[in-house]
Structures are given as structure tokens and as C-alpha cells.
Amino acid sequence: VAILGRIPGTRRFSDLLRHPDNEATPGMILLRPEASLVYFNIDHVRDTAMAAVHAAAPRPRLVLIDLSASPHIDLQAVETLAMLHRELAALEIQLQFVEAHGSARDTLRREGLAEKTGTISRFTSVAGAVDALPRGSWRGEHRRLGVVGPARLAAGQVQRTHLAVGGREHREAIGD
């Protein structure tokens, strides 16, 4: 399980241990399991997430799991992820999944984890989720299904595009 940090000067993320010059993301723990999530490795993923939460100061507001390298999730893994969600919720920490393969999204939705953690969308990237955290929650009437951008506008402004419930696109210009 890689703990991710932003590659300096980019919107890309990679393993902090392999690349110590990567930038940590304040208020969040970013993880990327490097395999399918199945009964024999899911406890390691959960333990890594909880160890990172307990080691973080201050306590993070979000644990984000990048599933781009996890094409399959079995039922034991879903149960363990649901347990992780409950543990994090007890600490007032949100759990979010991004960049999940189609079959992994289907499994998470079918087993009810999508309703517990919020949107599991093919449109949400690690960078989009990181950009969205300071702006508030992923839940509610205008829950974000994905963030595209940012694209530079006038000096000091960033345009973010996200899809609101119902598929309507919404654009906003915000200050840096």
C-alpha cells in the first residue's frame, strides 16, 4: 500500500516513501493499494490506513483510497472496508474511494458501501478529490461526482467544473 503525496509542481501523486520530495497533503491520508483487494490482503490495507491516521498530526479529515491499481474487490474486502468506514466515522474522518475500475465500483455499490462513503464515480480523480476537500463535503444536494480542472483564469482565480446530482454541469471561479 503506497501512501501518496503530490509530485511537486504537478497535479499527480505518487508514493511518498519512494519519493520523499513529494508533498504531503494536509488534512488527508492518500492511499493506493497496489493489487486487487481480496481476503488475504485487505487487513493490511485497513491496518495501513489506521496506522497512518493515528500517526498523523493533526488528525486528518479524509482518508482517500485510490483504487486505480485494484481491478477486483471481493466480498471480504468490502466487509473490511465497511469496518474501516465505521472506525473512521467514529473519529469524524471521511472515507472516499477514487479511480475505481468498473467492476470494483459495481461491487462497492452492490454491497452498499457507496451509500455509506458518498459517490464512487469514474470521474473523480485523486487530484480532484484533493482539490475538493477544502471546499466542503461530498454529500448533500450538490454532491460532487467529479472535479475537472483546475484551469487558470484571471490571476488568482481557478475554475472548477463539477457535475451536480442529475448530471448538470456547474462551473465556478474561485480565488486561490
Secondary structure, 3 states (H helix, E strand, C coil): CEEEEECCCCCCEEECCCCCCCECCCCEEEEECCCCECCCCHHHHHHHHHHHHHHCCCCCCEEEEECCCCCCECHHHHHHHHHHHHHHHHCCCEEEEECCCHHHHHHHHHCCHHHHHCCCCCCCCHHHHHHHHHHCCCCCCCCCCCEEEEEECCCCEEEEEEECCCCCEEEEEEEC
